[in-house]
Amino acid sequence: MPFVSIRLAGSATREQKAGIVADVTSSLVTRLGKNPAAVQVVIEEISTENYGAGGQLLADRDAGAAGAASSSQGDAHAAPGQ
């Protein structure tokens, strides 16, 4: 019985999670010949305040990126995504 555990930093909508479960199940059925009724998928959402990378909480990194994007709006020379 396949068991798939997925961790997401942040959150996803119910529709997005349903799509992920359907896609993962379909992949295991197609690639490994598994019975779809036997496939179990768990999605765990981790708050960005509880996850860090590169020595920084993702919540802090995301807040800094949002501030940079706000300050560069209207700057025709700003790099995409900044």
C-alpha positions in Angstrom: 0.0 0.0 0.0 1.7 3.3 -1.1 1.9 6.0 1.4 2.9 9.5 0.2 3.7 12.3 2.6 3.9 15.9 1.2 5.0 18.9 3.3 4.2 22.4 2.1 5.8 25.5 3.5 2.8 27.8 3.6 -0.7 26.8 2.6 -2.7 25.6 -0.4 -6.4 25.8 -1.1 -8.7 22.8 -0.7 -9.0 22.6 -4.5 -5.2 22.7 -4.9 -4.8 19.9 -2.4 -7.5 17.8 -4.0 -5.6 18.2 -7.3 -2.3 17.2 -5.7 -3.9 14.1 -4.3 -5.5 13.2 -7.6 -2.3 13.8 -9.5 -0.1 11.7 -7.1 -2.6 8.9 -7.1 -2.8 8.9 -10.9 1.0 8.8 -11.1 1.3 5.8 -8.8 -1.5 4.0 -10.7 0.2 4.7 -14.1 3.8 4.3 -13.2 3.6 1.5 -10.6 0.3 -0.2 -11.4 -1.0 0.5 -7.9 -4.7 0.2 -7.0 -6.0 3.8 -6.5 -8.0 2.7 -3.5 -4.8 1.7 -1.8 -2.9 5.0 -2.4 -2.7 7.2 0.7 -1.6 10.8 0.5 -1.1 13.1 3.5 -0.5 16.8 3.0 1.1 18.7 5.9 1.1 22.5 5.8 3.9 24.0 7.7 3.6 27.7 8.8 6.4 29.8 7.2 7.0 31.0 10.8 8.0 27.4 11.7 10.3 26.7 8.7 13.7 28.2 8.0 16.1 28.0 5.1 19.5 29.8 4.6 19.5 30.9 8.2 16.2 32.8 7.9 12.6 32.0 8.6 10.6 31.8 5.4 8.1 34.3 6.9 10.8 36.9 7.3 12.2 36.2 3.8 8.8 36.5 2.3 8.1 39.7 4.2 11.3 41.2 2.9 10.5 40.1 -0.7 7.1 41.6 -0.5 8.6 44.9 0.7 11.1 44.9 -2.1 8.3 44.3 -4.7 6.3 47.2 -3.3 9.2 49.6 -3.4 10.2 48.6 -7.0 6.7 49.0 -8.5 6.8 51.8 -11.0 10.6 51.3 -11.5 10.9 50.4 -15.1 14.4 49.0 -14.5 13.5 46.7 -11.7 14.3 43.0 -12.3 11.2 40.8 -12.7 9.9 39.5 -9.4 11.5 42.4 -7.4 
